[in-house]
Amino acid sequence: MFSREESTQLRKEFWTSFGKSFPRKWLLYNTKIKGFSFKFVADRKKAMVCIDLEHPDAIANELLYDQLLALKNLLISDYLPDAIFDDSYELESGKVIHRIYVPHDKKFSIYNKNSWRDCYEFFVETMPLFELFFYEFEDFIKQAI
C-alpha cells in the first residue's frame, strides 16, 4: 500500500506526465452548458473518458440526459461503439449522476507506471471523438434546456 502522501504524489505525477506528453487544450468543463462536462478518470482500478451530467436542477439534468439518449445510436454507430449510458452512476463520494463513458479496456492502475502509456493513448484517442460528437450536436443538446 501507498501512504496518503505517496498516493497523492503518484496521482499528481500521472496527470502532469499526461499533460506534458500530450499537450492539448481539451474541452472538459468549457461546454457552456451548466452541469455538462467531459472528464478523464484514472484511479487504482480503472480509467475512462466520460460525459458527466450534474446539473443542479433535477429537471434540466433529466432533459439533458434524454437529449443525449436521443443521440445514443449516432454516438455509438458513428463515434464511440463502446460508449455506455448509465443513468445512475455512483461516484466514490456517493453522489449519483448521469454518466456516458467509454472504459479503458486494458489492465490499469494509477499506481502502476507501466500502465500509464496505454491509458494516455486511450485518452488521446477517445476524448477527441467525444468532443467531435459534442461539436456536431451541440445545438441540439443545448435545446434541452
Chimera marker file (.cmm) of the C-alpha trace (Angstrom):
<marker_set name="trace">
<marker id="1" x="0.000" y="0.000" z="0.000" r="1" g="1" b="0" radius="0.5"/>
<marker id="2" x="0.999" y="3.573" z="-0.540" r="1" g="1" b="0" radius="0.5"/>
<marker id="3" x="0.901" y="6.257" z="2.103" r="1" g="1" b="0" radius="0.5"/>
<marker id="4" x="-1.515" y="9.139" z="1.565" r="1" g="1" b="0" radius="0.5"/>
<marker id="5" x="1.394" y="11.371" z="0.518" r="1" g="1" b="0" radius="0.5"/>
<marker id="6" x="2.809" y="8.785" z="-1.899" r="1" g="1" b="0" radius="0.5"/>
<marker id="7" x="-0.629" y="8.243" z="-3.402" r="1" g="1" b="0" radius="0.5"/>
<marker id="8" x="-1.154" y="11.980" z="-3.843" r="1" g="1" b="0" radius="0.5"/>
<marker id="9" x="2.293" y="12.324" z="-5.413" r="1" g="1" b="0" radius="0.5"/>
<marker id="10" x="1.670" y="9.462" z="-7.868" r="1" g="1" b="0" radius="0.5"/>
<marker id="11" x="-1.680" y="10.921" z="-8.972" r="1" g="1" b="0" radius="0.5"/>
<marker id="12" x="-0.070" y="14.320" z="-9.450" r="1" g="1" b="0" radius="0.5"/>
<marker id="13" x="2.775" y="12.744" z="-11.430" r="1" g="1" b="0" radius="0.5"/>
<marker id="14" x="0.293" y="10.795" z="-13.594" r="1" g="1" b="0" radius="0.5"/>
<marker id="15" x="-1.665" y="13.907" z="-14.604" r="1" g="1" b="0" radius="0.5"/>
<marker id="16" x="1.425" y="16.101" z="-15.007" r="1" g="1" b="0" radius="0.5"/>
<marker id="17" x="3.052" y="13.475" z="-17.207" r="1" g="1" b="0" radius="0.5"/>
<marker id="18" x="-0.124" y="13.206" z="-19.294" r="1" g="1" b="0" radius="0.5"/>
<marker id="19" x="-0.247" y="16.975" z="-19.801" r="1" g="1" b="0" radius="0.5"/>
<marker id="20" x="3.414" y="17.145" z="-20.782" r="1" g="1" b="0" radius="0.5"/>
<marker id="21" x="3.274" y="14.090" z="-23.049" r="1" g="1" b="0" radius="0.5"/>
<marker id="22" x="0.110" y="15.187" z="-24.846" r="1" g="1" b="0" radius="0.5"/>
<marker id="23" x="-0.165" y="18.969" z="-24.604" r="1" g="1" b="0" radius="0.5"/>
<marker id="24" x="-3.578" y="19.981" z="-25.898" r="1" g="1" b="0" radius="0.5"/>
<marker id="25" x="-6.449" y="22.185" z="-24.840" r="1" g="1" b="0" radius="0.5"/>
<marker id="26" x="-9.335" y="19.853" z="-24.015" r="1" g="1" b="0" radius="0.5"/>
<marker id="27" x="-12.991" y="20.924" z="-23.947" r="1" g="1" b="0" radius="0.5"/>
<marker id="28" x="-13.674" y="19.398" z="-20.489" r="1" g="1" b="0" radius="0.5"/>
<marker id="29" x="-15.726" y="21.950" z="-18.485" r="1" g="1" b="0" radius="0.5"/>
<marker id="30" x="-15.879" y="24.612" z="-21.203" r="1" g="1" b="0" radius="0.5"/>
<marker id="31" x="-19.093" y="23.333" z="-22.820" r="1" g="1" b="0" radius="0.5"/>
<marker id="32" x="-21.143" y="26.433" z="-21.936" r="1" g="1" b="0" radius="0.5"/>
<marker id="33" x="-23.845" y="24.059" z="-20.644" r="1" g="1" b="0" radius="0.5"/>
<marker id="34" x="-24.275" y="24.121" z="-16.894" r="1" g="1" b="0" radius="0.5"/>
<marker id="35" x="-23.663" y="20.723" z="-15.336" r="1" g="1" b="0" radius="0.5"/>
<marker id="36" x="-22.378" y="19.185" z="-18.603" r="1" g="1" b="0" radius="0.5"/>
<marker id="37" x="-18.701" y="18.284" z="-18.613" r="1" g="1" b="0" radius="0.5"/>
<marker id="38" x="-16.160" y="15.946" z="-20.122" r="1" g="1" b="0" radius="0.5"/>
<marker id="39" x="-13.793" y="14.132" z="-17.789" r="1" g="1" b="0" radius="0.5"/>
<marker id="40" x="-10.775" y="11.895" z="-17.776" r="1" g="1" b="0" radius="0.5"/>
<marker id="41" x="-10.957" y="9.368" z="-14.940" r="1" g="1" b="0" radius="0.5"/>
<marker id="42" x="-7.998" y="7.361" z="-13.674" r="1" g="1" b="0" radius="0.5"/>
<marker id="43" x="-7.817" y="5.613" z="-10.342" r="1" g="1" b="0" radius="0.5"/>
<marker id="44" x="-6.367" y="2.487" z="-8.780" r="1" g="1" b="0" radius="0.5"/>
<marker id="45" x="-8.568" y="0.085" z="-10.763" r="1" g="1" b="0" radius="0.5"/>
<marker id="46" x="-9.864" y="1.764" z="-13.914" r="1" g="1" b="0" radius="0.5"/>
<marker id="47" x="-9.608" y="4.537" z="-16.444" r="1" g="1" b="0" radius="0.5"/>
<marker id="48" x="-12.345" y="6.053" z="-18.578" r="1" g="1" b="0" radius="0.5"/>
<marker id="49" x="-13.375" y="9.058" z="-20.622" r="1" g="1" b="0" radius="0.5"/>
<marker id="50" x="-16.779" y="10.480" z="-19.685" r="1" g="1" b="0" radius="0.5"/>
<marker id="51" x="-19.542" y="12.949" z="-20.220" r="1" g="1" b="0" radius="0.5"/>
<marker id="52" x="-20.947" y="13.769" z="-16.792" r="1" g="1" b="0" radius="0.5"/>
<marker id="53" x="-24.341" y="15.361" z="-16.299" r="1" g="1" b="0" radius="0.5"/>
<marker id="54" x="-24.632" y="17.069" z="-12.923" r="1" g="1" b="0" radius="0.5"/>
<marker id="55" x="-26.990" y="19.987" z="-13.480" r="1" g="1" b="0" radius="0.5"/>
<marker id="56" x="-28.167" y="21.355" z="-10.122" r="1" g="1" b="0" radius="0.5"/>
<marker id="57" x="-31.756" y="21.460" z="-11.407" r="1" g="1" b="0" radius="0.5"/>
<marker id="58" x="-33.001" y="17.860" z="-11.493" r="1" g="1" b="0" radius="0.5"/>
<marker id="59" x="-35.449" y="18.526" z="-14.340" r="1" g="1" b="0" radius="0.5"/>
<marker id="60" x="-32.771" y="20.172" z="-16.505" r="1" g="1" b="0" radius="0.5"/>
<marker id="61" x="-30.461" y="17.264" z="-15.725" r="1" g="1" b="0" radius="0.5"/>
<marker id="62" x="-33.101" y="14.763" z="-16.912" r="1" g="1" b="0" radius="0.5"/>
<marker id="63" x="-33.781" y="16.802" z="-20.038" r="1" g="1" b="0" radius="0.5"/>
<marker id="64" x="-30.082" y="16.857" z="-20.913" r="1" g="1" b="0" radius="0.5"/>
<marker id="65" x="-29.796" y="13.106" z="-20.400" r="1" g="1" b="0" radius="0.5"/>
<marker id="66" x="-32.916" y="12.484" z="-22.501" r="1" g="1" b="0" radius="0.5"/>
<marker id="67" x="-31.455" y="14.654" z="-25.266" r="1" g="1" b="0" radius="0.5"/>
<marker id="68" x="-28.282" y="12.556" z="-25.248" r="1" g="1" b="0" radius="0.5"/>
<marker id="69" x="-30.317" y="9.350" z="-25.223" r="1" g="1" b="0" radius="0.5"/>
<marker id="70" x="-31.964" y="10.607" z="-28.417" r="1" g="1" b="0" radius="0.5"/>
<marker id="71" x="-28.456" y="10.745" z="-29.926" r="1" g="1" b="0" radius="0.5"/>
<marker id="72" x="-27.310" y="7.406" z="-28.491" r="1" g="1" b="0" radius="0.5"/>
<marker id="73" x="-27.478" y="5.451" z="-31.759" r="1" g="1" b="0" radius="0.5"/>
<marker id="74" x="-25.464" y="8.127" z="-33.582" r="1" g="1" b="0" radius="0.5"/>
<marker id="75" x="-22.836" y="8.288" z="-30.848" r="1" g="1" b="0" radius="0.5"/>
<marker id="76" x="-22.423" y="4.522" z="-30.867" r="1" g="1" b="0" radius="0.5"/>
<marker id="77" x="-22.565" y="3.970" z="-34.615" r="1" g="1" b="0" radius="0.5"/>
<marker id="78" x="-20.500" y="6.960" z="-35.768" r="1" g="1" b="0" radius="0.5"/>
<marker id="79" x="-18.134" y="7.842" z="-32.922" r="1" g="1" b="0" radius="0.5"/>
<marker id="80" x="-17.758" y="5.517" z="-29.940" r="1" g="1" b="0" radius="0.5"/>
<marker id="81" x="-19.171" y="1.995" z="-30.300" r="1" g="1" b="0" radius="0.5"/>
<marker id="82" x="-18.134" y="1.108" z="-26.731" r="1" g="1" b="0" radius="0.5"/>
<marker id="83" x="-19.939" y="4.038" z="-25.067" r="1" g="1" b="0" radius="0.5"/>
<marker id="84" x="-22.014" y="3.112" z="-22.026" r="1" g="1" b="0" radius="0.5"/>
<marker id="85" x="-25.022" y="5.152" z="-20.923" r="1" g="1" b="0" radius="0.5"/>
<marker id="86" x="-25.558" y="4.994" z="-17.163" r="1" g="1" b="0" radius="0.5"/>
<marker id="87" x="-28.476" y="6.973" z="-15.766" r="1" g="1" b="0" radius="0.5"/>
<marker id="88" x="-27.428" y="6.321" z="-12.156" r="1" g="1" b="0" radius="0.5"/>
<marker id="89" x="-23.644" y="6.161" z="-11.931" r="1" g="1" b="0" radius="0.5"/>
<marker id="90" x="-22.442" y="6.340" z="-8.338" r="1" g="1" b="0" radius="0.5"/>
<marker id="91" x="-19.287" y="8.351" z="-7.738" r="1" g="1" b="0" radius="0.5"/>
<marker id="92" x="-16.844" y="7.464" z="-4.962" r="1" g="1" b="0" radius="0.5"/>
<marker id="93" x="-18.371" y="10.294" z="-2.940" r="1" g="1" b="0" radius="0.5"/>
<marker id="94" x="-21.737" y="8.512" z="-3.056" r="1" g="1" b="0" radius="0.5"/>
<marker id="95" x="-23.286" y="11.105" z="-5.356" r="1" g="1" b="0" radius="0.5"/>
<marker id="96" x="-25.366" y="9.613" z="-8.182" r="1" g="1" b="0" radius="0.5"/>
<marker id="97" x="-25.087" y="11.239" z="-11.612" r="1" g="1" b="0" radius="0.5"/>
<marker id="98" x="-25.847" y="10.533" z="-15.261" r="1" g="1" b="0" radius="0.5"/>
<marker id="99" x="-22.656" y="9.408" z="-16.995" r="1" g="1" b="0" radius="0.5"/>
<marker id="100" x="-21.877" y="8.409" z="-20.549" r="1" g="1" b="0" radius="0.5"/>
<marker id="101" x="-18.467" y="6.821" z="-20.678" r="1" g="1" b="0" radius="0.5"/>
<marker id="102" x="-16.009" y="4.653" z="-22.518" r="1" g="1" b="0" radius="0.5"/>
<marker id="103" x="-13.935" y="2.420" z="-20.240" r="1" g="1" b="0" radius="0.5"/>
<marker id="104" x="-10.278" y="1.718" z="-20.887" r="1" g="1" b="0" radius="0.5"/>
<marker id="105" x="-10.274" y="-1.992" z="-21.722" r="1" g="1" b="0" radius="0.5"/>
<marker id="106" x="-6.698" y="-2.774" z="-20.687" r="1" g="1" b="0" radius="0.5"/>
<marker id="107" x="-5.454" y="-3.525" z="-17.201" r="1" g="1" b="0" radius="0.5"/>
<marker id="108" x="-4.760" y="-0.203" z="-15.477" r="1" g="1" b="0" radius="0.5"/>
<marker id="109" x="-3.835" y="1.231" z="-12.117" r="1" g="1" b="0" radius="0.5"/>
<marker id="110" x="-2.671" y="4.751" z="-11.478" r="1" g="1" b="0" radius="0.5"/>
<marker id="111" x="-0.196" y="3.151" z="-9.058" r="1" g="1" b="0" radius="0.5"/>
<marker id="112" x="1.414" y="1.103" z="-11.849" r="1" g="1" b="0" radius="0.5"/>
<marker id="113" x="3.535" y="3.373" z="-14.037" r="1" g="1" b="0" radius="0.5"/>
<marker id="114" x="3.832" y="0.595" z="-16.627" r="1" g="1" b="0" radius="0.5"/>
<marker id="115" x="0.119" y="1.007" z="-17.387" r="1" g="1" b="0" radius="0.5"/>
<marker id="116" x="0.233" y="4.770" z="-17.845" r="1" g="1" b="0" radius="0.5"/>
<marker id="117" x="1.267" y="4.919" z="-21.510" r="1" g="1" b="0" radius="0.5"/>
<marker id="118" x="-1.623" y="2.744" z="-22.709" r="1" g="1" b="0" radius="0.5"/>
<marker id="119" x="-4.018" y="4.851" z="-20.677" r="1" g="1" b="0" radius="0.5"/>
<marker id="120" x="-2.659" y="8.102" z="-22.120" r="1" g="1" b="0" radius="0.5"/>
<marker id="121" x="-3.072" y="6.740" z="-25.631" r="1" g="1" b="0" radius="0.5"/>
<marker id="122" x="-6.617" y="5.654" z="-24.808" r="1" g="1" b="0" radius="0.5"/>
<marker id="123" x="-7.398" y="9.170" z="-23.515" r="1" g="1" b="0" radius="0.5"/>
<marker id="124" x="-5.926" y="10.814" z="-26.625" r="1" g="1" b="0" radius="0.5"/>
<marker id="125" x="-7.845" y="8.518" z="-28.988" r="1" g="1" b="0" radius="0.5"/>
<marker id="126" x="-11.187" y="8.642" z="-27.167" r="1" g="1" b="0" radius="0.5"/>
<marker id="127" x="-11.680" y="12.204" z="-25.925" r="1" g="1" b="0" radius="0.5"/>
<marker id="128" x="-11.431" y="13.806" z="-29.396" r="1" g="1" b="0" radius="0.5"/>
<marker id="129" x="-14.271" y="11.553" z="-30.565" r="1" g="1" b="0" radius="0.5"/>
<marker id="130" x="-16.440" y="12.679" z="-27.630" r="1" g="1" b="0" radius="0.5"/>
<marker id="131" x="-15.550" y="16.291" z="-28.435" r="1" g="1" b="0" radius="0.5"/>
<marker id="132" x="-16.294" y="15.850" z="-32.135" r="1" g="1" b="0" radius="0.5"/>
<marker id="133" x="-19.665" y="14.334" z="-31.261" r="1" g="1" b="0" radius="0.5"/>
<marker id="134" x="-20.395" y="17.284" z="-28.974" r="1" g="1" b="0" radius="0.5"/>
<marker id="135" x="-19.429" y="19.914" z="-31.555" r="1" g="1" b="0" radius="0.5"/>
<marker id="136" x="-21.540" y="18.171" z="-34.184" r="1" g="1" b="0" radius="0.5"/>
<marker id="137" x="-24.652" y="18.058" z="-31.976" r="1" g="1" b="0" radius="0.5"/>
<marker id="138" x="-24.039" y="20.963" z="-29.602" r="1" g="1" b="0" radius="0.5"/>
<marker id="139" x="-27.028" y="22.988" z="-30.789" r="1" g="1" b="0" radius="0.5"/>
<marker id="140" x="-29.350" y="20.005" z="-30.463" r="1" g="1" b="0" radius="0.5"/>
<marker id="141" x="-28.041" y="19.217" z="-26.952" r="1" g="1" b="0" radius="0.5"/>
<marker id="142" x="-28.482" y="22.847" z="-25.844" r="1" g="1" b="0" radius="0.5"/>
<marker id="143" x="-32.131" y="22.770" z="-26.950" r="1" g="1" b="0" radius="0.5"/>
<marker id="144" x="-32.860" y="20.543" z="-23.954" r="1" g="1" b="0" radius="0.5"/>
<marker id="145" x="-32.552" y="23.455" z="-21.573" r="1" g="1" b="0" radius="0.5"/>
<link id1="1" id2="2" r="1" g="1" b="0" radius="0.2"/>
<link id1="2" id2="3" r="1" g="1" b="0" radius="0.2"/>
<link id1="3" id2="4" r="1" g="1" b="0" radius="0.2"/>
<link id1="4" id2="5" r="1" g="1" b="0" radius="0.2"/>
<link id1="5" id2="6" r="1" g="1" b="0" radius="0.2"/>
<link id1="6" id2="7" r="1" g="1" b="0" radius="0.2"/>
<link id1="7" id2="8" r="1" g="1" b="0" radius="0.2"/>
<link id1="8" id2="9" r="1" g="1" b="0" radius="0.2"/>
<link id1="9" id2="10" r="1" g="1" b="0" radius="0.2"/>
<link id1="10" id2="11" r="1" g="1" b="0" radius="0.2"/>
<link id1="11" id2="12" r="1" g="1" b="0" radius="0.2"/>
<link id1="12" id2="13" r="1" g="1" b="0" radius="0.2"/>
<link id1="13" id2="14" r="1" g="1" b="0" radius="0.2"/>
<link id1="14" id2="15" r="1" g="1" b="0" radius="0.2"/>
<link id1="15" id2="16" r="1" g="1" b="0" radius="0.2"/>
<link id1="16" id2="17" r="1" g="1" b="0" radius="0.2"/>
<link id1="17" id2="18" r="1" g="1" b="0" radius="0.2"/>
<link id1="18" id2="19" r="1" g="1" b="0" radius="0.2"/>
<link id1="19" id2="20" r="1" g="1" b="0" radius="0.2"/>
<link id1="20" id2="21" r="1" g="1" b="0" radius="0.2"/>
<link id1="21" id2="22" r="1" g="1" b="0" radius="0.2"/>
<link id1="22" id2="23" r="1" g="1" b="0" radius="0.2"/>
<link id1="23" id2="24" r="1" g="1" b="0" radius="0.2"/>
<link id1="24" id2="25" r="1" g="1" b="0" radius="0.2"/>
<link id1="25" id2="26" r="1" g="1" b="0" radius="0.2"/>
<link id1="26" id2="27" r="1" g="1" b="0" radius="0.2"/>
<link id1="27" id2="28" r="1" g="1" b="0" radius="0.2"/>
<link id1="28" id2="29" r="1" g="1" b="0" radius="0.2"/>
<link id1="29" id2="30" r="1" g="1" b="0" radius="0.2"/>
<link id1="30" id2="31" r="1" g="1" b="0" radius="0.2"/>
<link id1="31" id2="32" r="1" g="1" b="0" radius="0.2"/>
<link id1="32" id2="33" r="1" g="1" b="0" radius="0.2"/>
<link id1="33" id2="34" r="1" g="1" b="0" radius="0.2"/>
<link id1="34" id2="35" r="1" g="1" b="0" radius="0.2"/>
<link id1="35" id2="36" r="1" g="1" b="0" radius="0.2"/>
<link id1="36" id2="37" r="1" g="1" b="0" radius="0.2"/>
<link id1="37" id2="38" r="1" g="1" b="0" radius="0.2"/>
<link id1="38" id2="39" r="1" g="1" b="0" radius="0.2"/>
<link id1="39" id2="40" r="1" g="1" b="0" radius="0.2"/>
<link id1="40" id2="41" r="1" g="1" b="0" radius="0.2"/>
<link id1="41" id2="42" r="1" g="1" b="0" radius="0.2"/>
<link id1="42" id2="43" r="1" g="1" b="0" radius="0.2"/>
<link id1="43" id2="44" r="1" g="1" b="0" radius="0.2"/>
<link id1="44" id2="45" r="1" g="1" b="0" radius="0.2"/>
<link id1="45" id2="46" r="1" g="1" b="0" radius="0.2"/>
<link id1="46" id2="47" r="1" g="1" b="0" radius="0.2"/>
<link id1="47" id2="48" r="1" g="1" b="0" radius="0.2"/>
<link id1="48" id2="49" r="1" g="1" b="0" radius="0.2"/>
<link id1="49" id2="50" r="1" g="1" b="0" radius="0.2"/>
<link id1="50" id2="51" r="1" g="1" b="0" radius="0.2"/>
<link id1="51" id2="52" r="1" g="1" b="0" radius="0.2"/>
<link id1="52" id2="53" r="1" g="1" b="0" radius="0.2"/>
<link id1="53" id2="54" r="1" g="1" b="0" radius="0.2"/>
<link id1="54" id2="55" r="1" g="1" b="0" radius="0.2"/>
<link id1="55" id2="56" r="1" g="1" b="0" radius="0.2"/>
<link id1="56" id2="57" r="1" g="1" b="0" radius="0.2"/>
<link id1="57" id2="58" r="1" g="1" b="0" radius="0.2"/>
<link id1="58" id2="59" r="1" g="1" b="0" radius="0.2"/>
<link id1="59" id2="60" r="1" g="1" b="0" radius="0.2"/>
<link id1="60" id2="61" r="1" g="1" b="0" radius="0.2"/>
<link id1="61" id2="62" r="1" g="1" b="0" radius="0.2"/>
<link id1="62" id2="63" r="1" g="1" b="0" radius="0.2"/>
<link id1="63" id2="64" r="1" g="1" b="0" radius="0.2"/>
<link id1="64" id2="65" r="1" g="1" b="0" radius="0.2"/>
<link id1="65" id2="66" r="1" g="1" b="0" radius="0.2"/>
<link id1="66" id2="67" r="1" g="1" b="0" radius="0.2"/>
<link id1="67" id2="68" r="1" g="1" b="0" radius="0.2"/>
<link id1="68" id2="69" r="1" g="1" b="0" radius="0.2"/>
<link id1="69" id2="70" r="1" g="1" b="0" radius="0.2"/>
<link id1="70" id2="71" r="1" g="1" b="0" radius="0.2"/>
<link id1="71" id2="72" r="1" g="1" b="0" radius="0.2"/>
<link id1="72" id2="73" r="1" g="1" b="0" radius="0.2"/>
<link id1="73" id2="74" r="1" g="1" b="0" radius="0.2"/>
<link id1="74" id2="75" r="1" g="1" b="0" radius="0.2"/>
<link id1="75" id2="76" r="1" g="1" b="0" radius="0.2"/>
<link id1="76" id2="77" r="1" g="1" b="0" radius="0.2"/>
<link id1="77" id2="78" r="1" g="1" b="0" radius="0.2"/>
<link id1="78" id2="79" r="1" g="1" b="0" radius="0.2"/>
<link id1="79" id2="80" r="1" g="1" b="0" radius="0.2"/>
<link id1="80" id2="81" r="1" g="1" b="0" radius="0.2"/>
<link id1="81" id2="82" r="1" g="1" b="0" radius="0.2"/>
<link id1="82" id2="83" r="1" g="1" b="0" radius="0.2"/>
<link id1="83" id2="84" r="1" g="1" b="0" radius="0.2"/>
<link id1="84" id2="85" r="1" g="1" b="0" radius="0.2"/>
<link id1="85" id2="86" r="1" g="1" b="0" radius="0.2"/>
<link id1="86" id2="87" r="1" g="1" b="0" radius="0.2"/>
<link id1="87" id2="88" r="1" g="1" b="0" radius="0.2"/>
<link id1="88" id2="89" r="1" g="1" b="0" radius="0.2"/>
<link id1="89" id2="90" r="1" g="1" b="0" radius="0.2"/>
<link id1="90" id2="91" r="1" g="1" b="0" radius="0.2"/>
<link id1="91" id2="92" r="1" g="1" b="0" radius="0.2"/>
<link id1="92" id2="93" r="1" g="1" b="0" radius="0.2"/>
<link id1="93" id2="94" r="1" g="1" b="0" radius="0.2"/>
<link id1="94" id2="95" r="1" g="1" b="0" radius="0.2"/>
<link id1="95" id2="96" r="1" g="1" b="0" radius="0.2"/>
<link id1="96" id2="97" r="1" g="1" b="0" radius="0.2"/>
<link id1="97" id2="98" r="1" g="1" b="0" radius="0.2"/>
<link id1="98" id2="99" r="1" g="1" b="0" radius="0.2"/>
<link id1="99" id2="100" r="1" g="1" b="0" radius="0.2"/>
<link id1="100" id2="101" r="1" g="1" b="0" radius="0.2"/>
<link id1="101" id2="102" r="1" g="1" b="0" radius="0.2"/>
<link id1="102" id2="103" r="1" g="1" b="0" radius="0.2"/>
<link id1="103" id2="104" r="1" g="1" b="0" radius="0.2"/>
<link id1="104" id2="105" r="1" g="1" b="0" radius="0.2"/>
<link id1="105" id2="106" r="1" g="1" b="0" radius="0.2"/>
<link id1="106" id2="107" r="1" g="1" b="0" radius="0.2"/>
<link id1="107" id2="108" r="1" g="1" b="0" radius="0.2"/>
<link id1="108" id2="109" r="1" g="1" b="0" radius="0.2"/>
<link id1="109" id2="110" r="1" g="1" b="0" radius="0.2"/>
<link id1="110" id2="111" r="1" g="1" b="0" radius="0.2"/>
<link id1="111" id2="112" r="1" g="1" b="0" radius="0.2"/>
<link id1="112" id2="113" r="1" g="1" b="0" radius="0.2"/>
<link id1="113" id2="114" r="1" g="1" b="0" radius="0.2"/>
<link id1="114" id2="115" r="1" g="1" b="0" radius="0.2"/>
<link id1="115" id2="116" r="1" g="1" b="0" radius="0.2"/>
<link id1="116" id2="117" r="1" g="1" b="0" radius="0.2"/>
<link id1="117" id2="118" r="1" g="1" b="0" radius="0.2"/>
<link id1="118" id2="119" r="1" g="1" b="0" radius="0.2"/>
<link id1="119" id2="120" r="1" g="1" b="0" radius="0.2"/>
<link id1="120" id2="121" r="1" g="1" b="0" radius="0.2"/>
<link id1="121" id2="122" r="1" g="1" b="0" radius="0.2"/>
<link id1="122" id2="123" r="1" g="1" b="0" radius="0.2"/>
<link id1="123" id2="124" r="1" g="1" b="0" radius="0.2"/>
<link id1="124" id2="125" r="1" g="1" b="0" radius="0.2"/>
<link id1="125" id2="126" r="1" g="1" b="0" radius="0.2"/>
<link id1="126" id2="127" r="1" g="1" b="0" radius="0.2"/>
<link id1="127" id2="128" r="1" g="1" b="0" radius="0.2"/>
<link id1="128" id2="129" r="1" g="1" b="0" radius="0.2"/>
<link id1="129" id2="130" r="1" g="1" b="0" radius="0.2"/>
<link id1="130" id2="131" r="1" g="1" b="0" radius="0.2"/>
<link id1="131" id2="132" r="1" g="1" b="0" radius="0.2"/>
<link id1="132" id2="133" r="1" g="1" b="0" radius="0.2"/>
<link id1="133" id2="134" r="1" g="1" b="0" radius="0.2"/>
<link id1="134" id2="135" r="1" g="1" b="0" radius="0.2"/>
<link id1="135" id2="136" r="1" g="1" b="0" radius="0.2"/>
<link id1="136" id2="137" r="1" g="1" b="0" radius="0.2"/>
<link id1="137" id2="138" r="1" g="1" b="0" radius="0.2"/>
<link id1="138" id2="139" r="1" g="1" b="0" radius="0.2"/>
<link id1="139" id2="140" r="1" g="1" b="0" radius="0.2"/>
<link id1="140" id2="141" r="1" g="1" b="0" radius="0.2"/>
<link id1="141" id2="142" r="1" g="1" b="0" radius="0.2"/>
<link id1="142" id2="143" r="1" g="1" b="0" radius="0.2"/>
<link id1="143" id2="144" r="1" g="1" b="0" radius="0.2"/>
<link id1="144" id2="145" r="1" g="1" b="0" radius="0.2"/>
</marker_set>
